[in-house]
Amino acid sequence: MIPVINGTFTEFAARGLHNGLVLLGDKQTHSYWDHITGECVHGDLKGQQLAFTDFDLLYTTVAGALITFPQAQLAPSDGLPTRGRFMKWVSRFYHAVLGNWLPPYFTKTLDPQEDLRRDRMDIGLGLWTTGTHRYYPMDVLKAQAEGILDTLDGKTVFVFYNTQTKAPDAFYIEAQAVQKQGDCYLFDTGVFFENGALCHPQGHPMTIQRPQQMFTRWYGFAYTFPNCDIYGGASL
């Protein structure tokens, strides 16, 4: 999202939780904003909408980033402060003992009308447009190693689990079939996706166009987009 309100660059910061999700607050009007949709949900600017940038923020690994951007530089970190290291250790301990869970200060903000079609902490890729909100469970994506060609508002979208970056991804493509050959996805048009790049049959890179997407827990996507689609009707 672009942090510009009425033509003015505006500072935002995390200001609270709602339905277990972070609410952003702008420092000028102290209004509250949905960090996924960019909509102002409370305050003087309620109903206003932040614009989205065309730049894609994708989950990846260092190895995956270097495949896509070989000249990328690694920014060193001074590490977490003592409190941060302690909380990281506590989080790992609880996850090891209790599995995936939401802390009480998250769960107490959840609306009682929870969508139980998937487990609360199920993880997957959520895609959304003006007219469609669809969730692709991770177990479904991993089970279909060749990826999924789906239709989103009349446009073909390719959804897959990228084994190189260890995260799901989706982009628009003009194709009717796809084959996986090693780490390469070859479409019936001759276009192929490999090493983080979409290329013409001759090997020249193409511009990748992606729908709005989020690697997310089920509860987060379902609360943000009530009655959303689940790919293949994959309810638990």
C-alpha positions as CSV (number, residue, x, y, z in Angstrom):
1,M,0.0,0.0,0.0
2,I,1.1,3.6,-0.6
3,P,1.0,5.7,2.6
4,V,-0.5,8.7,1.0
5,I,-3.7,10.3,2.2
6,N,-5.3,13.1,0.2
7,G,-2.0,13.7,-1.6
8,T,0.1,13.9,1.6
9,F,2.7,11.3,2.7
10,T,1.5,10.0,6.1
11,E,3.2,8.0,8.8
12,F,1.6,4.8,10.0
13,A,2.3,2.4,12.9
14,A,0.7,-0.6,14.6
15,R,-2.0,0.6,16.9
16,G,-4.0,-2.4,18.0
17,L,-5.6,-5.8,17.2
18,H,-9.0,-6.7,15.7
19,N,-10.0,-10.3,14.8
20,G,-6.4,-11.2,15.7
21,L,-5.0,-8.9,13.0
22,V,-3.0,-5.8,13.3
23,L,-4.7,-2.4,12.9
24,L,-2.6,0.4,11.6
25,G,-3.0,4.0,12.8
26,D,-2.0,7.1,11.0
27,K,-0.2,9.7,13.1
28,Q,-2.0,12.7,11.7
29,T,-5.7,11.9,12.3
30,H,-5.3,8.8,14.5
31,S,-7.7,6.9,12.3
32,Y,-7.5,3.1,12.1
33,W,-6.7,1.2,8.9
34,D,-7.0,-2.4,7.8
35,H,-3.4,-3.5,7.0
36,I,-4.6,-5.9,4.3
37,T,-7.2,-4.1,2.3
38,G,-5.9,-0.5,3.0
39,E,-9.4,0.6,4.0
40,C,-9.9,3.1,6.9
41,V,-12.3,1.3,9.3
42,H,-12.5,3.8,12.2
43,G,-11.9,7.5,12.7
44,D,-12.2,10.8,10.8
45,L,-11.1,9.1,7.5
46,K,-13.4,6.1,7.8
47,G,-14.3,4.7,4.3
48,Q,-11.2,6.1,2.6
49,Q,-9.0,3.7,0.7
50,L,-5.2,3.7,0.3
51,A,-3.8,2.9,-3.1
52,F,-1.7,-0.2,-3.8
53,T,1.7,-0.2,-5.3
54,D,2.5,-2.4,-8.3
55,F,5.6,-3.7,-6.5
56,D,5.3,-7.2,-5.2
57,L,6.3,-8.1,-1.7
58,L,6.8,-11.9,-1.7
59,Y,7.9,-14.4,1.0
60,T,11.2,-15.9,0.1
61,T,14.5,-17.2,1.4
62,V,18.0,-15.7,1.0
63,A,18.7,-18.4,-1.6
64,G,15.5,-17.6,-3.4
65,A,16.2,-13.9,-3.4
66,L,19.6,-14.5,-4.8
67,I,18.2,-16.6,-7.6
68,T,15.8,-13.7,-8.6
69,F,18.3,-10.9,-7.8
70,P,21.8,-12.2,-8.1
71,Q,23.3,-8.8,-7.2
72,A,21.2,-8.4,-4.1
73,Q,23.1,-7.3,-1.0
74,L,22.5,-8.7,2.5
75,A,21.8,-6.1,5.2
76,P,23.5,-7.2,8.4
77,S,21.5,-7.1,11.6
78,D,22.6,-6.2,15.1
79,G,20.2,-8.9,16.3
80,L,17.2,-8.7,18.6
81,P,17.4,-6.9,21.9
82,T,17.3,-9.0,25.1
83,R,13.5,-8.8,25.4
84,G,13.1,-9.7,21.7
85,R,15.4,-12.8,22.1
86,F,13.5,-13.9,25.2
87,M,10.1,-13.6,23.5
88,K,11.4,-15.5,20.4
89,W,12.5,-18.3,22.7
90,V,9.2,-18.3,24.5
91,S,7.3,-18.4,21.2
92,R,9.4,-21.4,19.9
93,F,8.8,-23.2,23.2
94,Y,5.0,-22.8,23.1
95,H,4.8,-23.8,19.5
96,A,6.9,-26.9,20.2
97,V,4.6,-27.9,23.1
98,L,1.2,-26.6,22.0
99,G,1.6,-26.6,18.2
100,N,0.2,-23.6,16.2
101,W,-1.8,-21.4,18.5
102,L,-2.9,-17.8,19.0
103,P,-1.9,-16.1,22.3
104,P,-4.9,-15.0,24.5
105,Y,-4.4,-11.3,23.7
106,F,-5.1,-12.2,20.1
107,T,-8.0,-14.6,20.6
108,K,-9.9,-12.2,22.8
109,T,-10.2,-9.9,19.8
110,L,-11.8,-12.5,17.6
111,D,-15.4,-12.2,16.5
112,P,-17.4,-15.2,17.9
113,Q,-18.8,-15.8,14.4
114,E,-15.7,-17.6,13.2
115,D,-15.5,-19.4,9.9
116,L,-14.8,-23.0,10.8
117,R,-14.5,-24.5,7.3
118,R,-10.7,-24.7,7.8
119,D,-8.7,-24.9,11.0
120,R,-8.0,-21.5,12.5
121,M,-4.3,-21.8,12.1
122,D,-4.4,-23.5,8.7
123,I,-2.0,-21.7,6.3
124,G,-2.3,-21.0,2.6
125,L,-2.3,-18.3,-0.1
126,G,-5.2,-15.8,-0.2
127,L,-5.9,-14.0,-3.5
128,W,-8.3,-11.1,-3.9
129,T,-9.7,-8.8,-6.5
130,T,-12.7,-6.4,-6.4
131,G,-15.0,-9.3,-7.2
132,T,-13.3,-12.5,-5.9
133,H,-11.7,-13.6,-2.6
134,R,-10.2,-17.1,-2.8
135,Y,-8.1,-19.1,-0.4
136,Y,-5.7,-21.9,-1.5
137,P,-4.8,-24.2,1.4
138,M,-1.1,-25.1,1.6
139,D,-1.8,-28.9,1.7
140,V,-3.6,-28.6,-1.6
141,L,-0.8,-26.5,-3.2
142,K,1.9,-29.0,-2.1
143,A,-0.2,-31.9,-3.3
144,Q,-0.3,-30.4,-6.8
145,A,3.4,-30.1,-7.6
146,E,2.7,-29.0,-11.1
147,G,0.7,-26.0,-9.8
148,I,-2.8,-24.9,-10.4
149,L,-4.2,-23.0,-13.4
150,D,-7.4,-21.3,-12.1
151,T,-9.6,-18.4,-13.3
152,L,-9.8,-15.2,-11.4
153,D,-12.4,-12.7,-12.7
154,G,-12.1,-14.1,-16.2
155,K,-8.3,-14.1,-16.2
156,T,-6.1,-17.2,-15.9
157,V,-3.9,-17.3,-12.8
158,F,-1.2,-19.8,-12.0
159,V,-1.0,-20.7,-8.3
160,F,1.8,-22.9,-7.0
161,Y,4.1,-23.7,-4.1
162,N,7.6,-22.5,-5.0
163,T,10.0,-25.1,-3.6
164,Q,12.9,-22.8,-4.1
165,T,11.6,-19.9,-2.0
166,K,9.6,-22.2,0.4
167,A,6.4,-20.1,-0.1
168,P,3.3,-20.1,-2.3
169,D,3.1,-17.6,-5.2
170,A,0.6,-16.6,-7.9
171,F,0.7,-14.7,-11.2
172,Y,-1.4,-14.1,-14.2
173,I,-0.6,-16.2,-17.3
174,E,-2.1,-16.8,-20.7
175,A,-2.0,-20.6,-20.8
176,Q,-4.3,-23.7,-20.7
177,A,-1.8,-26.3,-19.5
178,V,1.4,-26.5,-17.5
179,Q,4.1,-29.1,-16.9
180,K,6.8,-29.2,-14.2
181,Q,10.3,-30.2,-15.4
182,G,12.6,-30.1,-12.4
183,D,12.4,-26.6,-11.0
184,C,10.9,-25.2,-14.2
185,Y,7.2,-24.7,-15.0
186,L,6.6,-25.0,-18.8
187,F,3.3,-23.6,-20.2
188,D,1.7,-24.8,-23.4
189,T,2.5,-21.4,-25.0
190,G,6.2,-22.1,-24.6
191,V,6.5,-19.5,-21.9
192,F,8.3,-20.8,-18.8
193,F,8.9,-19.9,-15.2
194,E,12.3,-20.7,-13.7
195,N,14.6,-19.2,-11.1
196,G,12.0,-16.6,-10.1
197,A,11.7,-15.3,-13.7
198,L,8.9,-15.7,-16.3
199,C,10.4,-15.9,-19.7
200,H,9.5,-16.0,-23.4
201,P,10.2,-19.3,-25.2
202,Q,13.4,-17.6,-26.5
203,G,14.5,-17.0,-22.8
204,H,13.9,-13.3,-22.6
205,P,12.4,-12.2,-19.3
206,M,8.7,-11.1,-19.2
207,T,7.0,-8.7,-16.8
208,I,5.1,-10.7,-14.1
209,Q,1.7,-9.4,-13.2
210,R,0.3,-10.7,-9.9
211,P,-3.1,-10.4,-8.2
212,Q,-3.2,-9.0,-4.7
213,Q,-2.1,-12.0,-2.6
214,M,-1.1,-12.9,1.0
215,F,0.6,-15.9,2.6
216,T,-1.7,-16.1,5.6
217,R,-3.4,-18.1,8.3
218,W,-7.0,-19.1,7.5
219,Y,-8.5,-17.1,10.3
220,G,-6.9,-13.9,9.0
221,F,-8.1,-14.3,5.5
222,A,-11.6,-15.5,6.5
223,Y,-12.2,-12.6,8.9
224,T,-11.0,-10.1,6.3
225,F,-13.1,-11.5,3.5
226,P,-16.1,-13.2,5.0
227,N,-17.7,-16.1,2.9
228,C,-14.5,-16.2,0.8
229,D,-14.1,-19.1,-1.7
230,I,-11.9,-22.0,-0.9
231,Y,-10.2,-23.6,-3.9
232,G,-11.8,-26.9,-4.7
233,G,-14.2,-26.5,-1.8
234,A,-11.4,-27.9,0.4
235,S,-13.1,-27.6,3.8
236,L,-12.0,-29.7,6.7
